[in-house]
Amino acid sequence: MRKRNQGRKFGRKMDQRTALLRGLAENLFLRERIKTTEAKAKEARMIAEKLITKAKKGGLASTRLLAQDLSPRIVKKLVGEIAPRYTERKGGYTRIIRLGQRTADGAQMVIFELVK
């Protein structure tokens, strides 16, 4: 039974699942808008918003924390460009816009983007 267990499994093992979600968050930061399934976007939203909140704090310690998980190019963009946009905002840095179902398997497709 999955009582009190949160999160989706996506039919993957834990390391594959974390790599998938981290990759989605990295691509979101690079492109600022990606197209994916609704379930993946909802899971990646939690990771992306936590990373933006860490970047907003600024300072060397939070930059080093981000550098443990992300590539240097993404850390630089996150700390230098993305985080300063949201200094007045307390949360809700991402938006999910529904597109409709994918014809191949009927999965709900969405656009996952950063709020301007």
Secondary structure in CASP SS format (residue, H / E / C, confidence):
PFRMAT SS
TARGET T0000
AUTHOR 0000-0000-0000
METHOD secondary structure of the structure
MODEL  1
M C 1.00
R C 1.00
K C 1.00
R C 1.00
N C 1.00
Q C 1.00
G C 1.00
R C 1.00
K C 1.00
F C 1.00
G C 1.00
R C 1.00
K C 1.00
M H 1.00
D H 1.00
Q H 1.00
R H 1.00
T H 1.00
A H 1.00
L H 1.00
L H 1.00
R H 1.00
G H 1.00
L H 1.00
A H 1.00
E H 1.00
N H 1.00
L H 1.00
F H 1.00
L H 1.00
R H 1.00
E C 1.00
R E 1.00
I E 1.00
K E 1.00
T E 1.00
T E 1.00
E H 1.00
A H 1.00
K H 1.00
A H 1.00
K H 1.00
E H 1.00
A H 1.00
R H 1.00
M H 1.00
I H 1.00
A H 1.00
E H 1.00
K H 1.00
L H 1.00
I H 1.00
T H 1.00
K H 1.00
A H 1.00
K H 1.00
K H 1.00
G C 1.00
G H 1.00
L H 1.00
A H 1.00
S H 1.00
T H 1.00
R H 1.00
L H 1.00
L H 1.00
A H 1.00
Q H 1.00
D H 1.00
L C 1.00
S C 1.00
P H 1.00
R H 1.00
I H 1.00
V H 1.00
K H 1.00
K H 1.00
L H 1.00
V H 1.00
G H 1.00
E H 1.00
I H 1.00
A H 1.00
P H 1.00
R H 1.00
Y C 1.00
T C 1.00
E C 1.00
R C 1.00
K C 1.00
G C 1.00
G C 1.00
Y C 1.00
T E 1.00
R E 1.00
I E 1.00
I E 1.00
R E 1.00
L E 1.00
G E 1.00
Q E 1.00
R C 1.00
T C 1.00
A C 1.00
D C 1.00
G C 1.00
A C 1.00
Q E 1.00
M E 1.00
V E 1.00
I E 1.00
F E 1.00
E E 1.00
L E 1.00
V C 1.00
K C 1.00
END
